[in-house]
């Protein structure tokens, strides 16, 4: 029986006095050597249990340490009211996760990389544009332009649903001001249903990665600020390498905006996945394509780990 290639520890860190829960992966034989660390979190309404472990396991097999966390108010992390989603809160959680990773024994603080997908693909771009100590960024099927995403929602959901979402967002914002619980809406629904995501691919795609304990709910107030959240405007401020992976048949976020970020970034790399929708990168052949490109990118930008050097010596690369 083979011994595990990695160890996964349950850890927590504070973000604005609330505990975020995380998995911290370590190569089984790494010891205390200072290795690169990849920090990961999910997209809109997602939790670490919904499809992130396969990516983390591939990265730790390469010899990297990996920190995968849940945002406050979601998943296993603390915070009340539950399912509260704001961009500001999630960016604060990213900063707290990075600070936690930097101070851990066995982590090289100069080789911290960020991995984001969908909504968090925009988060990692925004964070790295301001934190120039970040060594590398992967933005997988990223939400780079909230204004474009609102336009896409209008296209597949219609004006009536957009107006309803905006109205509920205003009510939810009022709830926050007077101390009431958030007004919750579905994260994802079938095409034609009312939800934050209801494009033709959204329901089946999300269900393919969602776990039994996942809650299909989020606060409506996010809708009021989505059009103002435009990580694309920060692309020129990026100093580290960024790999942008654009699914060219994406119906959830704008692939054109993703491509543009790669073009604007000083060290941008672009992978276009023709014929692939938003959720294709999480499972099956799409996952293999995406994660293989990510590993190659991390090898180039983070330098060799003991695992990588061993692989290179034995396979001739």
Secondary structure, 3 states (H helix, E strand, C coil): CCCCCEEEEEEEEEECCEEEEEEEEEECCCCCCCEEEEEEECCCCCCCCCCCHHHHHHHHHCCCEEEEECCCCCCCCCCCCCCCCCHHHHHHHHHHHHHHHHCCCCEEEEEEEEEEECHHHHHHHHHHHHCCCCCEEEEECCCCCHHHHHHHHHHHHCHHHHHHHHHHHHHHHHHHHHCCCCCEECCECCCCCCCCECCCCHHHHHHCCCCCCCCCCEECCHHHHHHHCCHHHHHHHCCCEEEEEEECCCCCCCHHHHHHHHHHCCCEEEEEECCCCCCHHHCHHHHHHHHHHHHHHHHHHHCCCHHHHHHHHHHCC
